[in-house]
Amino acid sequence: MKILFIGMGYVGTTMAVVLANAGHEVTGLDVDNDKISSLQKGELYFHEPGLQTMLMTQLQNKNLTFTSDPKEAVETNDVLFITVGTPSQQDGNADLTYVKKAAQMIGSFINKTKTVIVKSTVPIGSTEKIGEWIHEASQGRFAVNMVMNPEFLREGSAVQDALNPDRIVIGSTNTAGLDDMKTIYKSWDCPIVQTTTRTAEMIKYSSNAFLATKISFMNEIARLCDQLQVNVRDVSKGVGLDHRIGSAFLHAGLGYGGSCFPKDVKELLWTADAYQNPLQILKEVETVNQTQPDYFLGKVREKYPSLAGKKVTLLGLAFKPDTDDTRESVSFPIMKQLTDEKAQVIVHDPIVQLSPSWLAQGVIQHSDPYEAVKGADVIIICTNWPQYEELDWKKVTGLVRHRFIFDGRNMLDAQEMKRLNFYYTGIGYS
Ligand code: UGA
């Protein structure tokens, strides 16, 4: 079976490489020639642990090729995955422009009946619409077997998630499409949820919305813990060990970022409002997340009512560890707030490079964390990179001007920091 992935973002690229690794003949297509030529050379243009090596192996095995020629790509493949982006519009509704373009491209070049699998996260009802767009563009020359197959990959552990999923969701009532899905995932051994395309779309949104809910719930509890001198890290542990609740996504801190949770929560809220069925809980989830950085900065202001002229070291720019993705990373609104208040901001991240526009505003980036903390009045941790846990904090005491740590990810050992005479606080944890 010859498989095409349309859209070489992190989901498309990861899944293309992983399916090639499973022995399929896979092609990756993108309109961005730079992405394609870098992938053809075996160079991954984003950071994802384990993917680079697998990409090289599959290119050498000739299981995997990349192209920017849509006609040949559509004509010569049997199964077409759509993995293009669905960004948020101003009002929160997902923008289906790229999905529509992919559908029209399939429709123009289709030369026989094919299976089209939507892996992009799309609003409920979209897979049906995509089928119609293909049908219009092809003027109904060939039938398409439509399937919705949501992805559950976390950036930073996408390869492991793709190889060992908790479940595979297959939304389709088309027999030929379902048969193709069985062939594609024949080497996977996990529960399969077979359902309609609409239900598969809802499973994806509900999964992300529920994980976001767990995070915001714990973040709200963390604020209360601050007032009651309760340790939220222990609360998360004690609560999470109940197998009905589960320990994942109960880690309190600065909240969720990235290209998925904020966007998918917005889209689900938009859909619910459009159907006059507002999702009250999810609205609050979003509000807690949006107000968490201000709540955290309030703690800094308690110690430093004015940050003007203060040297603030901000550790971490990525929206989470093990990725170079900064989309919706909380580090940036925090950095903006600090620069607006005329603080002197020094940043460090193990892999993310600040854009020139930030540097032009006077923000300084150091590649060595010890350089970054030299002379600091305040250290703020925004991303829970393991490197920060492993820092020699005793050495840091000799480098900073004042010993203040505001840990937005509750990642350091509070007792140890206090032993080193730091003023240390996290969120619901100090
Ligand atoms: C998320 C989902 O976890 C994936 O299952 C899904 O496929 C993906 O979105 C998507 O829709 O494409 P991702 O955004 O890569 O994956 O990252 P997560 O590990 O889920 O983290 C999201 C945010 O939540 C990060 O900012 C992280 O720091 C934060 N988080 C996570 C917490 O604040 N606390 C936690 O306990 C867990």
Boltz pocket constraint, residues with backbone or C-beta under 6 A from the ligand:
constraints:
  - pocket:
      binder: B
      contacts: [[A, 121], [A, 151], [A, 152], [A, 153], [A, 154], [A, 155], [A, 156], [A, 208], [A, 211], [A, 215], [A, 248], [A, 249], [A, 250], [A, 251], [A, 252], [A, 253], [A, 254], [A, 255], [A, 256], [A, 257], [A, 258], [A, 259], [A, 260], [A, 261], [A, 319], [A, 320]]
      max_distance: 6.0
